[in-house]
Amino acid sequence: MTYQHIQFSIQNGVARIMLARPNKLNSFTEDMHLELRDALTQVQSSIDARALVITGAGRGFCAGQDLGDRGMQIAVGQAPDLGATVEKFYKPLILSLQNLRVPTLAAVNGIAAGAGASLALACDLVVASESAYFLQAFSKVGLIPDTGGTWLLPQRIGMARAMGLALLAQKLPAQQAAEWGLIWACVPDAAFQDEINRLAGLLAQAPTQALVRTRQAMQAAASHTLEQQLSMEAGFMRELGWRHDYAEGVAAFLEKRSPCFTGE
């Protein structure tokens, strides 16, 4: 597929997706969804990708749905089926990220609003530039947070703060988002790209399967009893203990050297 609304590359173990509609703050259109789906499919099947970074071009990360997109136009006398849009595009997007075979890093370089905020929060790590901010703008147009927002926000910061963000539609600066625990870190603008590159390199050199199993275990914890969670941990530890990267990690520790993980 030829991409017009995103940029995609894989280099040195790091897959990178840049949302590339800067004149529209990288807001979603149907065409951009299709390109994202294709790129994520490539990451899932590539033996070269060990980590994924998602960011935005220009001064924004993603401003959510482009309400001017032809697929979102409201026909005269006909109400739109927004649920169908969620089922067709946003639900598969979030699930594909949550089930990706490599760890994911959202590099939030500017506004992350609506579905754009949820896209970032669906990644394993979220790092934002100091000038970035998050906005749950749905209530301003008579809607609820979608793209997983009603699940991701309370999971990250608790019900009181999640409800306040959703009902009041107020900007949450990146520094405050970090203080609340919504994101991993807020980084000064001048150091932002260097920090993203550093973290992407660390993820790409890490024991990939262990990171993905960690994600899966933490996702499951909210709906598990302690006994169920302990059983899941036992199963994952059994599997990971048979893998090359565990043997390499132990050998490197005993030999007092840096490990060379393969992701297997």
NUKOL-83867 format. One record per atom (N, C-alpha, C): residue in three letters; x, y, z. Coordinates in steps of 0.2 Angstrom, whole numbers, padded with zeros to 4 digits, always signed. Example, Ala and Ser with C-alpha at 12.3 -4.5 7.8 and 13.67 -1.06 7.14 Angstrom:
<recs>
ALA+0066-0028+0039/ALA+0062-0022+0039/ALA+0066-0016+0039/SER+0064-0011+0035/SER+0068-0005+0036/SER+0064+0000+0039/
</recs>
This chain:
<recs>
MET+0004-0006+0000/MET+0000+0000+0000/MET+0004+0006+0000/THR+0003+0011-0004/THR+0006+0018-0004/THR+0003+0022+0001/TYR+0007+0025+0006/TYR+0004+0029+0011/TYR+0004+0036+0009/GLN-0001+0040+0011/GLN-0002+0047+0009/GLN-0003+0051+0016/HIS-0006+0047+0021/HIS-0008+0050+0027/HIS-0004+0048+0033/ILE+0001+0043+0032/ILE+0006+0042+0037/ILE+0012+0041+0034/GLN+0018+0040+0038/GLN+0024+0038+0036/GLN+0026+0032+0040/PHE+0029+0027+0037/PHE+0031+0021+0040/PHE+0038+0019+0038/SER+0041+0016+0043/SER+0048+0013+0042/SER+0050+0009+0048/ILE+0054+0004+0046/ILE+0057+0000+0051/ILE+0065+0000+0050/GLN+0068+0002+0056/GLN+0076+0003+0055/GLN+0079+0001+0062/ASN+0084-0003+0062/ASN+0087-0004+0069/ASN+0083-0007+0074/GLY+0078-0011+0072/GLY+0073-0015+0076/GLY+0067-0010+0078/VAL+0067-0004+0076/VAL+0062+0001+0078/VAL+0057+0002+0072/ALA+0051+0000+0073/ALA+0046+0002+0068/ALA+0043+0009+0070/ARG+0042+0013+0065/ARG+0040+0020+0067/ARG+0034+0022+0062/ILE+0029+0024+0066/ILE+0023+0027+0062/ILE+0022+0034+0064/MET+0022+0038+0059/MET+0021+0045+0060/MET+0014+0047+0057/LEU+0009+0049+0060/LEU+0003+0052+0058/LEU+0005+0058+0054/ALA+0003+0059+0047/ALA+0006+0064+0043/ALA+0000+0068+0040/ARG-0004+0071+0044/ARG-0009+0076+0041/ARG-0008+0082+0045/PRO-0002+0085+0045/PRO-0001+0091+0050/PRO-0005+0097+0049/ASN-0008+0098+0043/ASN-0012+0104+0042/ASN-0019+0103+0046/LYS-0020+0096+0048/LYS-0027+0095+0051/LYS-0025+0092+0058/LEU-0019+0093+0061/LEU-0017+0091+0067/LEU-0017+0083+0067/ASN-0016+0080+0062/ASN-0016+0073+0061/ASN-0022+0069+0063/SER-0028+0073+0062/SER-0034+0070+0064/SER-0036+0064+0059/PHE-0040+0059+0062/PHE-0042+0053+0059/PHE-0046+0054+0053/THR-0045+0051+0047/THR-0050+0050+0042/THR-0050+0042+0040/GLU-0055+0040+0036/GLU-0055+0033+0035/GLU-0049+0031+0031/ASP-0046+0035+0027/ASP-0040+0033+0023/ASP-0035+0032+0028/MET-0034+0037+0033/MET-0028+0036+0037/MET-0029+0030+0041/HIS-0035+0028+0043/HIS-0037+0022+0047/HIS-0034+0016+0043/LEU-0036+0016+0037/LEU-0034+0010+0032/LEU-0026+0009+0032/GLU-0023+0015+0031/GLU-0016+0015+0031/GLU-0013+0013+0038/LEU-0015+0015+0043/LEU-0013+0013+0050/LEU-0014+0005+0050/ARG-0020+0003+0048/ARG-0021-0004+0049/ARG-0016-0008+0045/ASP-0014-0006+0039/ASP-0009-0009+0035/ASP-0002-0009+0038/ALA+0000-0003+0041/ALA+0006-0003+0044/ALA+0007-0007+0050/LEU+0002-0008+0054/LEU+0002-0012+0060/LEU+0002-0019+0058/THR-0001-0021+0053/THR-0001-0028+0050/THR+0006-0030+0049/GLN+0010-0025+0045/GLN+0017-0026+0044/GLN+0021-0027+0050/VAL+0020-0023+0055/VAL+0024-0023+0061/VAL+0023-0030+0064/GLN+0016-0032+0064/GLN+0015-0039+0067/GLN+0018-0044+0064/SER+0019-0044+0057/SER+0022-0049+0054/SER+0030-0049+0052/SER+0033-0043+0054/SER+0040-0042+0052/SER+0044-0045+0058/ILE+0049-0049+0056/ILE+0054-0051+0060/ILE+0059-0046+0062/ASP+0059-0040+0059/ASP+0064-0035+0060/ASP+0062-0030+0065/ALA+0055-0030+0067/ALA+0052-0025+0071/ALA+0053-0028+0078/ARG+0056-0024+0083/ARG+0056-0026+0090/ARG+0053-0021+0095/ALA+0051-0015+0092/ALA+0047-0010+0095/ALA+0044-0006+0090/LEU+0038-0002+0093/LEU+0035+0002+0088/LEU+0034+0009+0092/VAL+0036+0014+0088/VAL+0035+0021+0090/VAL+0029+0024+0086/ILE+0024+0027+0089/ILE+0019+0031+0086/ILE+0020+0038+0088/THR+0020+0043+0083/THR+0020+0050+0084/THR+0016+0054+0079/GLY+0017+0060+0079/GLY+0013+0065+0074/GLY+0018+0070+0071/ALA+0016+0071+0065/ALA+0020+0077+0061/ALA+0017+0084+0063/GLY+0022+0088+0063/GLY+0020+0095+0064/GLY+0019+0097+0072/ARG+0014+0101+0073/ARG+0013+0103+0080/ARG+0008+0099+0084/GLY+0006+0093+0081/GLY+0001+0089+0085/GLY+0003+0082+0085/PHE+0000+0078+0090/PHE+0000+0071+0089/PHE-0005+0068+0085/CYS-0012+0070+0088/CYS-0018+0068+0084/CYS-0023+0071+0088/ALA-0027+0075+0084/ALA-0033+0079+0087/ALA-0040+0075+0086/GLY-0039+0068+0085/GLY-0045+0064+0086/GLY-0048+0064+0079/GLN-0055+0063+0078/GLN-0058+0062+0072/GLN-0059+0068+0068/ASP-0057+0068+0062/ASP-0058+0074+0057/ASP-0066+0074+0056/LEU-0069+0078+0059/LEU-0077+0079+0058/LEU-0078+0081+0050/GLY-0073+0083+0047/GLY-0075+0085+0040/GLY-0074+0080+0035/ASP-0071+0074+0037/ASP-0070+0068+0033/ASP-0076+0066+0029/ARG-0076+0064+0023/ARG-0082+0062+0019/ARG-0086+0056+0022/GLY-0082+0052+0026/GLY-0085+0046+0029/GLY-0089+0048+0035/MET-0088+0054+0038/MET-0092+0057+0044/MET-0097+0062+0042/GLN-0098+0064+0036/GLN-0103+0069+0034/GLN-0110+0066+0036/ILE-0114+0070+0039/ILE-0121+0069+0041/ILE-0125+0070+0035/ALA-0128+0065+0032/ALA-0133+0066+0026/ALA-0139+0070+0029/VAL-0142+0074+0024/VAL-0148+0078+0026/VAL-0154+0073+0028/GLY-0156+0074+0034/GLY-0162+0070+0036/GLY-0160+0063+0038/GLN-0154+0062+0039/GLN-0152+0055+0041/GLN-0146+0055+0046/ALA-0148+0052+0052/ALA-0143+0052+0058/ALA-0137+0048+0056/PRO-0131+0049+0058/PRO-0125+0045+0057/PRO-0125+0039+0062/ASP-0122+0034+0059/ASP-0121+0028+0064/ASP-0114+0028+0066/LEU-0113+0032+0072/LEU-0106+0033+0074/LEU-0104+0026+0077/GLY-0108+0022+0080/GLY-0106+0016+0083/GLY-0103+0011+0077/ALA-0106+0012+0071/ALA-0103+0008+0066/ALA-0096+0010+0064/THR-0095+0017+0065/THR-0088+0019+0064/THR-0083+0017+0069/VAL-0085+0016+0075/VAL-0081+0014+0081/VAL-0080+0006+0080/GLU-0085+0003+0078/GLU-0084-0005+0077/GLU-0079-0006+0071/LYS-0080-0002+0065/LYS-0076-0003+0059/LYS-0069-0001+0060/PHE-0068+0005+0063/PHE-0061+0008+0063/PHE-0058+0008+0070/TYR-0061+0011+0075/TYR-0057+0012+0081/TYR-0056+0006+0085/LYS-0061+0002+0086/LYS-0061-0004+0090/LYS-0055-0009+0087/PRO-0055-0010+0080/PRO-0049-0014+0078/PRO-0042-0011+0079/LEU-0042-0004+0079/LEU-0036-0001+0079/LEU-0033-0002+0087/ILE-0037-0001+0092/ILE-0035-0001+0098/ILE-0033-0009+0100/LEU-0037-0013+0098/LEU-0036-0020+0099/LEU-0030-0023+0096/SER-0028-0020+0090/SER-0022-0022+0086/SER-0016-0019+0090/LEU-0016-0013+0093/LEU-0011-0011+0097/LEU-0010-0015+0103/GLN-0016-0016+0107/GLN-0015-0020+0113/GLN-0013-0027+0112/ASN-0013-0030+0106/ASN-0011-0037+0105/ASN-0005-0037+0100/LEU-0002-0032+0099/LEU+0004-0031+0095/LEU+0010-0036+0098/ARG+0014-0039+0094/ARG+0019-0043+0096/ARG+0025-0040+0099/VAL+0025-0033+0099/VAL+0031-0029+0101/VAL+0028-0024+0106/PRO+0033-0021+0110/PRO+0031-0016+0114/PRO+0030-0009+0110/THR+0025-0005+0113/THR+0024+0001+0109/THR+0025+0007+0113/LEU+0027+0013+0110/LEU+0029+0019+0113/LEU+0025+0025+0110/ALA+0021+0028+0113/ALA+0018+0034+0110/ALA+0022+0040+0112/ALA+0024+0044+0106/ALA+0028+0050+0107/ALA+0024+0056+0106/VAL+0021+0058+0111/VAL+0016+0064+0110/VAL+0019+0070+0110/ASN+0019+0073+0104/ASN+0023+0079+0102/ASN+0019+0085+0103/GLY+0012+0085+0104/GLY+0008+0091+0104/GLY+0001+0088+0106/ILE-0004+0092+0104/ILE-0011+0090+0106/ILE-0012+0083+0105/ALA-0015+0080+0110/ALA-0018+0073+0109/ALA-0025+0073+0112/ALA-0030+0074+0107/ALA-0037+0075+0109/ALA-0041+0069+0107/GLY-0047+0068+0110/GLY-0052+0063+0108/GLY-0049+0057+0107/ALA-0050+0054+0101/ALA-0047+0047+0099/ALA-0040+0047+0099/GLY-0037+0053+0098/GLY-0030+0054+0098/GLY-0027+0053+0105/ALA-0030+0055+0110/ALA-0028+0054+0117/ALA-0028+0046+0118/SER-0034+0043+0116/SER-0034+0036+0118/SER-0029+0032+0114/LEU-0028+0034+0108/LEU-0023+0031+0104/LEU-0016+0031+0108/ALA-0014+0036+0110/ALA-0008+0037+0114/ALA-0008+0032+0120/LEU-0014+0032+0124/LEU-0015+0029+0130/LEU-0015+0021+0129/ALA-0017+0019+0123/ALA-0017+0012+0122/ALA-0010+0009+0121/CYS-0005+0013+0120/CYS+0002+0011+0120/CYS+0005+0009+0126/ASP+0010+0005+0126/ASP+0013+0003+0133/ASP+0016+0008+0137/LEU+0020+0013+0133/LEU+0023+0018+0136/LEU+0021+0025+0133/VAL+0019+0030+0137/VAL+0018+0036+0134/VAL+0022+0042+0136/VAL+0026+0045+0132/VAL+0030+0050+0134/VAL+0028+0057+0130/ALA+0027+0062+0133/ALA+0025+0068+0130/ALA+0030+0074+0131/SER+0030+0078+0126/SER+0034+0084+0126/SER+0031+0089+0131/GLU+0035+0093+0134/GLU+0032+0098+0139/GLU+0027+0102+0136/SER+0027+0104+0130/SER+0021+0108+0127/SER+0015+0105+0125/ALA+0015+0098+0126/ALA+0009+0094+0123/ALA+0004+0094+0129/TYR-0002+0092+0127/TYR-0008+0092+0132/TYR-0013+0087+0129/PHE-0017+0084+0134/PHE-0022+0079+0132/PHE-0029+0082+0133/LEU-0033+0080+0129/LEU-0040+0083+0130/LEU-0045+0078+0128/GLN-0050+0077+0132/GLN-0056+0073+0131/GLN-0061+0078+0129/ALA-0062+0079+0122/ALA-0066+0084+0120/ALA-0073+0081+0118/PHE-0075+0075+0119/PHE-0081+0072+0117/PHE-0087+0076+0119/SER-0087+0078+0126/SER-0093+0081+0128/SER-0095+0087+0125/LYS-0090+0090+0122/LYS-0092+0097+0118/LYS-0096+0095+0112/VAL-0096+0089+0109/VAL-0100+0088+0104/VAL-0106+0083+0105/GLY-0107+0082+0112/GLY-0113+0077+0114/GLY-0111+0070+0113/LEU-0105+0068+0114/LEU-0103+0061+0114/LEU-0099+0059+0120/ILE-0098+0052+0120/ILE-0094+0049+0126/ILE-0087+0048+0123/PRO-0082+0048+0128/PRO-0075+0046+0126/PRO-0075+0039+0123/ASP-0072+0038+0117/ASP-0072+0031+0113/ASP-0065+0029+0112/THR-0064+0025+0108/THR-0057+0022+0106/THR-0054+0019+0113/GLY-0058+0017+0117/GLY-0056+0014+0123/GLY-0055+0019+0129/GLY-0057+0025+0128/GLY-0056+0030+0133/GLY-0059+0029+0139/THR-0065+0026+0139/THR-0069+0025+0146/THR-0066+0019+0150/TRP-0062+0015+0146/TRP-0058+0010+0150/TRP-0051+0012+0152/LEU-0048+0015+0147/LEU-0041+0017+0148/LEU-0040+0023+0154/LEU-0044+0028+0154/LEU-0043+0033+0158/LEU-0044+0031+0166/PRO-0050+0028+0167/PRO-0050+0025+0174/PRO-0045+0021+0176/GLN-0043+0016+0172/GLN-0037+0012+0173/GLN-0031+0015+0175/ARG-0030+0021+0172/ARG-0023+0024+0173/ARG-0023+0029+0179/ILE-0029+0033+0180/ILE-0029+0038+0185/ILE-0035+0038+0190/GLY-0039+0033+0189/GLY-0044+0033+0194/GLY-0051+0036+0191/MET-0056+0034+0195/MET-0063+0036+0192/MET-0064+0044+0193/ALA-0062+0047+0198/ALA-0063+0054+0200/ALA-0060+0058+0194/ARG-0053+0057+0193/ARG-0050+0061+0188/ARG-0052+0060+0181/ALA-0053+0053+0180/ALA-0056+0052+0173/ALA-0063+0055+0172/MET-0067+0055+0177/MET-0074+0058+0176/MET-0073+0065+0175/GLY-0069+0068+0178/GLY-0068+0076+0178/GLY-0065+0078+0171/LEU-0060+0074+0168/LEU-0058+0075+0161/LEU-0063+0074+0156/ALA-0067+0069+0157/ALA-0072+0067+0152/ALA-0078+0072+0152/LEU-0081+0074+0158/LEU-0086+0078+0159/LEU-0085+0086+0157/LEU-0079+0088+0159/LEU-0077+0095+0159/LEU-0074+0097+0153/ALA-0071+0092+0149/ALA-0067+0093+0143/ALA-0062+0099+0144/GLN-0058+0098+0149/GLN-0053+0103+0150/GLN-0046+0100+0148/LYS-0041+0105+0146/LYS-0035+0103+0144/LYS-0031+0100+0150/LEU-0027+0095+0149/LEU-0023+0092+0154/LEU-0016+0093+0151/PRO-0012+0097+0154/PRO-0005+0098+0152/PRO-0001+0092+0153/ALA+0004+0091+0149/ALA+0008+0085+0149/ALA+0012+0084+0156/GLN+0014+0090+0159/GLN+0017+0089+0166/GLN+0012+0086+0171/GLN+0006+0089+0171/GLN+0001+0087+0175/GLN-0001+0079+0174/ALA-0001+0078+0168/ALA-0003+0071+0166/ALA+0003+0066+0169/ALA+0009+0068+0169/ALA+0014+0064+0171/ALA+0013+0063+0179/GLU+0012+0069+0182/GLU+0011+0069+0190/GLU+0005+0065+0192/TRP+0000+0064+0187/TRP-0006+0060+0189/TRP-0005+0053+0188/GLY+0001+0051+0184/GLY+0002+0044+0182/GLY-0002+0042+0176/LEU-0004+0047+0172/LEU-0008+0045+0166/LEU-0003+0043+0160/ILE+0003+0046+0161/ILE+0009+0045+0156/ILE+0015+0043+0160/TRP+0020+0040+0156/TRP+0026+0038+0159/TRP+0031+0045+0161/ALA+0031+0049+0156/ALA+0036+0055+0157/ALA+0034+0061+0153/CYS+0035+0067+0156/CYS+0035+0073+0152/CYS+0042+0076+0151/VAL+0044+0077+0145/VAL+0051+0079+0143/VAL+0051+0086+0140/PRO+0056+0090+0142/PRO+0057+0096+0139/PRO+0057+0096+0131/ASP+0054+0100+0128/ASP+0054+0100+0121/ASP+0060+0099+0117/ALA+0066+0102+0120/ALA+0072+0102+0116/ALA+0075+0095+0117/ALA+0073+0091+0122/ALA+0076+0085+0123/ALA+0072+0079+0121/PHE+0066+0081+0119/PHE+0061+0076+0117/PHE+0063+0071+0112/GLN+0065+0073+0106/GLN+0067+0068+0101/GLN+0072+0063+0103/ASP+0077+0066+0107/ASP+0083+0062+0109/ASP+0080+0057+0114/GLU+0076+0059+0119/GLU+0073+0054+0124/GLU+0069+0048+0120/ILE+0065+0050+0115/ILE+0061+0045+0112/ILE+0066+0040+0108/ASN+0071+0043+0105/ASN+0076+0038+0102/ASN+0079+0033+0107/ARG+0081+0036+0113/ARG+0084+0032+0118/ARG+0079+0027+0120/LEU+0073+0028+0122/LEU+0068+0023+0124/LEU+0067+0018+0119/ALA+0066+0021+0113/ALA+0065+0016+0107/ALA+0070+0011+0106/GLY+0076+0013+0107/GLY+0082+0009+0107/GLY+0082+0004+0112/LEU+0081+0006+0118/LEU+0080+0001+0124/LEU+0075-0004+0123/LEU+0069-0002+0121/LEU+0064-0007+0119/LEU+0066-0012+0114/ALA+0069-0009+0109/ALA+0071-0014+0103/ALA+0076-0019+0105/GLN+0080-0017+0110/GLN+0085-0022+0112/GLN+0083-0026+0118/ALA+0077-0025+0121/ALA+0075-0029+0126/ALA+0072-0036+0125/PRO+0071-0040+0130/PRO+0068-0047+0128/PRO+0060-0046+0126/THR+0059-0046+0120/THR+0052-0044+0118/THR+0047-0048+0121/GLN+0047-0054+0121/GLN+0042-0058+0123/GLN+0040-0057+0131/ALA+0045-0056+0134/ALA+0044-0054+0142/ALA+0040-0047+0142/LEU+0042-0042+0138/LEU+0038-0036+0138/LEU+0031-0037+0136/VAL+0030-0041+0131/VAL+0023-0042+0129/VAL+0019-0046+0134/ARG+0022-0051+0137/ARG+0019-0055+0142/ARG+0017-0050+0148/THR+0022-0046+0150/THR+0020-0041+0155/THR+0014-0037+0154/ARG+0014-0034+0148/ARG+0008-0031+0146/ARG+0002-0035+0147/GLN+0002-0041+0144/GLN-0004-0045+0145/GLN-0006-0047+0152/ALA-0001-0048+0156/ALA-0003-0049+0163/ALA-0006-0043+0166/MET-0003-0037+0165/MET-0006-0031+0169/MET-0013-0030+0166/GLN-0014-0031+0160/GLN-0021-0030+0157/GLN-0026-0034+0160/ALA-0024-0040+0161/ALA-0028-0045+0164/ALA-0030-0044+0172/ALA-0025-0041+0175/ALA-0026-0040+0182/ALA-0032-0037+0185/ALA-0035-0032+0181/ALA-0041-0029+0183/ALA-0047-0034+0184/SER-0047-0039+0180/SER-0053-0043+0180/SER-0051-0050+0183/HIS-0046-0051+0186/HIS-0044-0057+0189/HIS-0044-0057+0197/THR-0045-0062+0200/THR-0044-0063+0207/THR-0036-0064+0208/LEU-0034-0063+0214/LEU-0027-0064+0215/LEU-0025-0071+0213/GLU-0029-0076+0215/GLU-0027-0083+0213/GLU-0027-0084+0205/GLN-0031-0081+0201/GLN-0031-0081+0194/GLN-0025-0078+0192/GLN-0023-0072+0195/GLN-0017-0069+0192/GLN-0011-0073+0194/LEU-0010-0076+0200/LEU-0005-0080+0201/LEU-0004-0086+0196/SER-0009-0088+0194/SER-0009-0094+0189/SER-0007-0091+0183/MET-0009-0085+0181/MET-0007-0083+0174/MET+0001-0081+0175/GLU+0003-0079+0180/GLU+0010-0077+0181/GLU+0014-0084+0181/ALA+0012-0089+0184/ALA+0015-0095+0183/ALA+0016-0098+0176/GLY+0010-0097+0172/GLY+0010-0100+0165/GLY+0015-0096+0161/PHE+0015-0089+0162/PHE+0020-0085+0158/PHE+0027-0086+0160/MET+0028-0087+0167/MET+0035-0088+0169/MET+0038-0095+0166/ARG+0033-0100+0166/ARG+0035-0106+0163/ARG+0037-0106+0156/GLU+0033-0102+0152/GLU+0035-0101+0145/GLU+0041-0097+0144/LEU+0042-0092+0148/LEU+0048-0087+0147/LEU+0054-0091+0149/GLY+0054-0095+0154/GLY+0059-0099+0156/GLY+0062-0103+0151/TRP+0058-0105+0146/TRP+0061-0110+0141/TRP+0064-0106+0135/ARG+0063-0099+0135/ARG+0065-0095+0129/ARG+0073-0094+0130/HIS+0075-0092+0124/HIS+0083-0090+0123/HIS+0084-0084+0127/ASP+0080-0079+0127/ASP+0082-0073+0131/ASP+0083-0074+0138/TYR+0079-0078+0141/TYR+0080-0080+0148/TYR+0087-0083+0150/ALA+0089-0088+0146/ALA+0095-0091+0146/ALA+0101-0085+0145/GLU+0100-0081+0140/GLU+0105-0076+0139/GLU+0105-0071+0144/GLY+0099-0069+0147/GLY+0100-0064+0153/GLY+0103-0067+0159/VAL+0102-0073+0160/VAL+0106-0076+0166/VAL+0113-0077+0165/ALA+0115-0079+0159/ALA+0122-0080+0157/ALA+0125-0073+0157/ALA+0122-0068+0155/ALA+0125-0061+0155/ALA+0126-0059+0162/PHE+0121-0060+0166/PHE+0122-0058+0173/PHE+0128-0062+0177/LEU+0128-0068+0175/LEU+0134-0072+0179/LEU+0141-0070+0176/GLU+0141-0068+0169/GLU+0147-0066+0166/GLU+0149-0059+0167/LYS+0144-0055+0170/LYS+0145-0048+0171/LYS+0146-0044+0165/ARG+0141-0046+0160/ARG+0142-0042+0153/ARG+0134-0040+0152/SER+0134-0036+0147/SER+0127-0034+0144/SER+0124-0039+0140/PRO+0118-0041+0141/PRO+0114-0046+0137/PRO+0113-0044+0130/CYS+0113-0049+0126/CYS+0111-0048+0119/CYS+0105-0052+0117/PHE+0099-0049+0119/PHE+0093-0052+0118/PHE+0091-0052+0110/THR+0087-0057+0108/THR+0085-0058+0101/THR+0078-0057+0100/GLY+0074-0057+0106/GLY+0067-0056+0106/GLY+0063-0063+0105/GLU+0067-0068+0106/GLU+0064-0075+0105/GLU+0064-0078+0112/
</recs>
